[in-house]
Amino acid sequence: MTISSEFSLHIHKSLGNAQGPDLYTIALWQELSVLRGICYSQPIDDALAALRRALEEAGKVAEVERH
């Protein structure tokens, strides 16, 4: 059986300067009813890692809820 979830991705990019890189804030609307803050003002590698962890965790929760 295939388990699926729908997400709306929101990304805010704060431009960096000579002292630091661009920073990203990421949030997800899950199933259009739950807003999940993923990360706040993180460099791109950290922001993407946080997004990956959140999506993997959401998949595990959806699987448990449907069994």
N, C-alpha and C positions, 0 to 999 in steps of 0.2 A: 504494500500500500504506500502511495506517495503522500508525504506530509509537506504542506506548503504554507507559507505565510506571506502577507503583503506588507511592504514597507514604503513609506515616503521618506526620502533622504533630504535633510537640510544641512547645508554647509555654509559657514560664514568664514571668509578669509580676511585676516588682518595683515596688511602688507608690512613686511619687515623693513629694516633699515640697515645701516652699516654695523650696528651693534647686534643685530639678530636676524633670524630667518622669518619668512612668512609664517603666521600662526593660524591654526584652523580650530574652529568649534564645530562639532558635529552632533546632530540630534536625529532621531528616527521616530516617525509616527508608525507604530505597529498596529496593523489591522484597523487603522484610522481612528483608534480610540485611546491608545496609550502613547504618551510622549516619553521617549527615553533619551535622557542626556547621555551622550557617549563620551565626549571629551570637551575640554574647555581650553582654548588658547595653547595648542600643542603644535610642535613642528610636524611636518607632513608624515614622516615615518611613524611617529608615535600616534598620530591621529588615525592613520590607516590600520595600525595594529589594534587600537582600541575598537575601531569599527569591526574589524574581523572577529575579535573576541565577542563583541555584542551580538553579531549575527550568528556565530556558532552557538552561543548560549541560548539565543531565542529559538533556534532550531531544536535544541535539546528540550526546552520547556514545552514547545508545541507538541513534540512527540509524546512526552509524558502525559500532557493534558488530554490527548486524544485516545490514550489507551485505557 
